[in-house]
Amino acid sequence: MTLTTQAKIWGIALVVFIALLVLLKGILLPFVAGMAIAYILDPVCDRLEAMGTSRTLATTIVTGIFAIAVILLLIVIVPLIVQQAVEFLGSLPDLIFQAYQRIEPYYLQLRQQLDLPAPEELTQMARERFGSALTWLANLLQQLLTQGLAFANLLSLIFITPIVTFYLLRDWDKLLGKVDELLPRDHADVIRAQAELVDRTLAGFARGQSMVCLILALFYAITLMIVGLPFGIIIGLIAGLLTFIPYVGSLTGFVVSVAVAFGHYDDWYMVALVAAIFILGQAVEGNFLTPKLVGDRVGLHPVWVIFALLAGGALFGFVGLLLAVPLAAVIGVLVRFSISQYRASSLYLGTPPPVIALIEPEEPSTRDSRD
């Protein structure tokens, strides 16, 4: 089989795979979530299995502990988050009004020097922008509800995902073996090497970044609660969880918390203290947490991660968000492999010049020299 024929076959397979994703995106959520959970928990099952536990028992123990942890988290954390979110939305007008009263004197001084719009015009512009933002947020929530978190999908996520996780986790090694048997024999070693790079990238990013998000969420929530910032727990948790998207979590938490502190506290020291919490968190993340837990060899650039998440969410909704990082890792590995192949090819190096054989002159014989 020629290289052109192989490229056509794999191209058709890729088109069929993408078409199936588009057609079945409404029911993929529990399966994608189950696959992601199984991938994360597989090393734990492998360790239990290495200690002498059967694969089925190890899968039962790990899945049960994970389910109990999720249930406890939902029982303890979710009601607190919902309560603080409702209180935050109810207090938002008062916080905005207090912040406006504090900003107005400084704005009037700047207006005389820089010829800025009148406060009334600025207020009208803010109302228009705020209304547009609320409309966009409502449309986004409606899109998420219709594409990824509808009631039926929510039920399937609750009841089907644990079943999918259990069976995938139990048969994970068998499934990998079956896939390995189907690899083209001529290219099996190359495909295995690239798959190992993808696995290393995903393991380093997903597991490491999850730990970073959890640590920062607890740090922001606890410190903001200690300094007495209103709604500090929900702001800290959201900022920590959004850290999965590079720079978005810390920037969002910084802006929201400083705005709330600016409208709540009369002392500038407290506003500076709230800002210092996020500056410290960003410094710890960039200099300690990310290098130690994620590592420098992950190979996923922050801009590439942001683009992948936005593109996945726009194309496939919530399912696309789950698939974005794995697909970004696969594409990143394939692009680096293609670049290495390109650098070793004649397309990059150019056609080598023809080799000209040098003919050495014959030495004169002894007879000729006597003559």
N, C-alpha and C positions, 0 to 999 in steps of 0.2 A: 504494500500500500504506500503510495507516494505521500510526501509531506503535504501537498495541496489537498489531497483527498482527506487526510486526517484533520487538517484545519477546517475543511468544510463540515465534517461530521461533528467536531467539537463545537463549532460555531452554531450549528443547528441545535445541538443539545443545550447550549447556553440560552438561545432564544426560547426554546420550549420551557426551560426552567424559569426564566423571567416571566413568561406568559402565565405559567401556573401560579407563580407568586401573585401576579396581578389578579387572576381570577379567584384565587382562594384566600385572599388577604383577610376576608371577613371571618374566617374560622381558624386562622393560623396562630392566634394569640396564645391559647393554652399550650400548643405544641412547641412554639418558639420559647415560651417561658419555661416549660418543662425541660427543654434541651439546655437552656442556659443554666438552670439550677443544677441539672445533672452534671454538666461540664464543671461547674464550680465545686461540687461535692465529690466528684470522682476521686481525687487524691486521698480524701479521708477514707473512703471505702477501700482503696488500694492498701492503705496502711493497716486497716483492720484485717483485711484479707491476708496480708503478710504476717500478721501476728497469729494466724491459724484459724480465723473466723471464716465461715463459708461466705460466699458472695451474697447469697440471699439474706442471711442474717445480718451481715454488715450493711446491706442496703436498707433493711428494715430499721436498724438502729439509727442510722444517719438520717433517713427520711423522717422518722418519728421525732427525733430531737429537733430537726429543722422545722417541722410543722408546729411543734409545741412552742418553739421560740418565736415563730411568726405570729401565732395566735396570741401569746402573751404581749408581744409588741403591739399588736392591734388593739388589745384590750386596754393597755396602759397608756400608750402614746397617742393613738388616734383620737379618743375623746378629748384629750388635752389640746391637741392641735386644732380640732374643730371648734372647741370653745374659744380658744385664743383668736382664731381666724374670724369668728363671728364678732367678738368684742373689738377686734382691730378694725373691721369694716364699719362697725357702729361708731367708733371714736375717730374715724378718719377725717370727717368734716371739722371736728374741733381741733385736731392736730394741725390741719392745714390752716385754720384761722389763726391759731396761736403762732405758727411759724410766720404767717403773713404779717402779723402785728410786730414781730421782732425784726423782720427784714425791712419793713416799710421805711423806718428812719434812715437806714443806710442806703436804701434805694433812692430816696429823695435827694440825698447828697450826691450820689453818683449821677442822678438825672440832670442836675444843674451843670455838671462838668462834662458829661458825655452826650447830652441831648438825647436821652432815652425816652421811650414812650411814657405817657402818663400812667399812674397806677390803675386807673379805670380801664384803659386800653389793654394793659398787661393782664388784668383780671379776666377781661373778656376773651383774650387770646388763650389764657390758661383753661378757661371753661370749655372753649371749643376743642382744644387739644385733648383735654381730659375726657370730653364726650367721645371723641374719635377713638381714644385709647380704650374706653369701656366698650365701645362697639366692636373694636377689633378683638378684645378679650372675650366678649360674648360669642363672637363668631368662632374663635379658636376653641372655646369650650364646647360649643355645639358640634364642631367638626370632630373633636376628640370623642364626644359621646356617640356620634353616629358612626365613626370609623373604628374606634378602638375600644371604648369602654361603654358600649351599650349594655343594657341590662342582661341580655342573653350572653354576651361575651363575658360579662362580669361573673355570671353564674358558672360558665364553662371554665373561667380562670380559677374559681374557687374549688370546683369539684373535679374537673378533668386534669388540671395541671399536676396535682399530687400523684394521680395514677400514671400519667405520662412520665413524670420524674422517676417514679419507682421502677418502672419497667426499663426505661432508658439507662438508669443507673445500674440496674442489675445486669443488663446485657451490653454494657458499654464496650467492654473489651471484645466481646463476640462480634458486635457490629463493626468495630474497627478492623477486625480480622477479615470479615466478609468484604468490606470495602477494599482492603489491601489485595484480596484475591482477584478483584475485578480490574486492577490497574493494568495498563498496557505493559507487557513484560519488557519491552525495549526501553521504556522511560520510567520504570517503577522506582529505581533508585533516586532519580532526580525528583520525582513527585514526592517520595517519602521525605527527602531532605527539605523540600519547600514546605511540606505539611508540618514538619517539626519546627521550622521557623515560624509558621503561623501559630502553632500551639504555644510556642515560647512568647510570642508577641501578645496573644490573647491572655495567657496566664499572667504575664507581667502587668498588663494594663488593667484587665477586669478585676482580678483578685487584689492587686496592689492598690488600684484606684478606689476600690470599694472600702478598703481599710482606711485610706486617706480621708474619704468622705465621712466615714463613721467617726473617726477621731476629731475632725474639724467640726462636725455637727455637734458633738458633745462639748467640745471646747467653747464654741461660740454660744451655745445655749446656756451652759453653766456660768460662763463669765458675764454674759449680758444679764442673766438673772441675778447674779451677785451684785452688780452695780445698780440694780433696780430699774433697768430700762423696761418700760411697758411693752408687753408682747415680745420680750426678749427671747423666750423659749422658742416660739414659732419662727421668729426671724433667724435665730441661730441654726435651728434644724434645717430650714429651707436653704440657708446660705451654705451649710455644710453639704447637703445632698446635691445642690447644684454645682458643687466643685467638680463633679464628674465631667462637666463641660468646662474646659480650661478657662480660667479667669472670670467666668460668668458668676460663679457662686460668691466669691469674695467681693467682686464689684457690686453685685446686687445687694448683698448683705450690708456692705459699707454705705451705700447710698440710702437704703431704707432705714437703717439703724441711726445714721447721723441725722436724717430728716426727722425721725421720731424724737431723738434726743434734743434736737434743736427746738422742736415745738413743745417739749415737755419740761426741760430743765431751764432754770434761769441762770445757772452758773456755766460759764464757758468751759470751766475745768471738766465738768461731766461730759460735755460734748466731745472734748478732746480725748477723754478717757475711752469713750465708746469707739471713736475713730482709731485709737491706739490698739484696741483689741483686734480689729480686723487687719491693721498693719502688721501686728505681731503674728497673727495667724497666717497671713500670706508669707511672711518671712520664714516661719517654721515650716510651712508646706514646701516652699521652693528650695530651702537649704538643707532640710533634714528629712521630712516625711516622703516626698516624692523620690529623691535619690535613693533612700533606703528601701522603701516598699515597692516602688514601681521600677526604678532602675533607669539607667541611661541607654540601655540597649533595646528598648521597646520598639523604637522605630516609628511611632505614630506622632507626627507633628501636631501641635495643638490646633493649628489652622485646619489641617486635614480632618481632625476629629470633629471640629465645629461644623465644617462643611458636610461631613458624612451624616451627622445627627440632623441637621436642617434638611438635607436632601431626603434622608430616610423618612423623617416625619412628614414632609410634604408629599411624598409618593405613596407611602403605605401607612400613614397614621402612627398609632402607638406601636404596632408591629414593626414598622420601619425604624423606630427608635431602638428597639431591641436588636434588630439586625444590622444597624448602622456600623457599630464598632467592629463586629466580626468581619463584615464585608470589607470595611476599610483596612483591616489587618491583612486580609487575603490579597486585596488589590495592591497594598503597599509592598508585600513580599513579592508578588508577581512583577511589579514594576521594577523593583531592585534587581530581581533575577534577569529581567529583560535587558536592563541597562548593562549588567555585567556581561551578558551574552553579546550585546551590541559592541561593547568595548573590545571584546576578543574577536570580533568578526572583521572580515575584509571591508565591510561597509564603513567601519570607523577607522581601521588602520590603513585602508587603501590597498590597491593591488601591489604586491611586492614586485620590485624590478626583476627582470630576468637575470638569472645567474650566468655570468660569462666565465667560462673555464679558461684559466690562464695556462698557456702551453710554454713550458720551460724549454729553453734551447738545449739541444743535446751537446754533451761535452765532446770535444774532439778525441778521437781514439788515439791510442799510443802510436799506431802505425802511421796515422796522418801526421802526427807531430814529428816523427822521425823523418818523414818525407819533407 
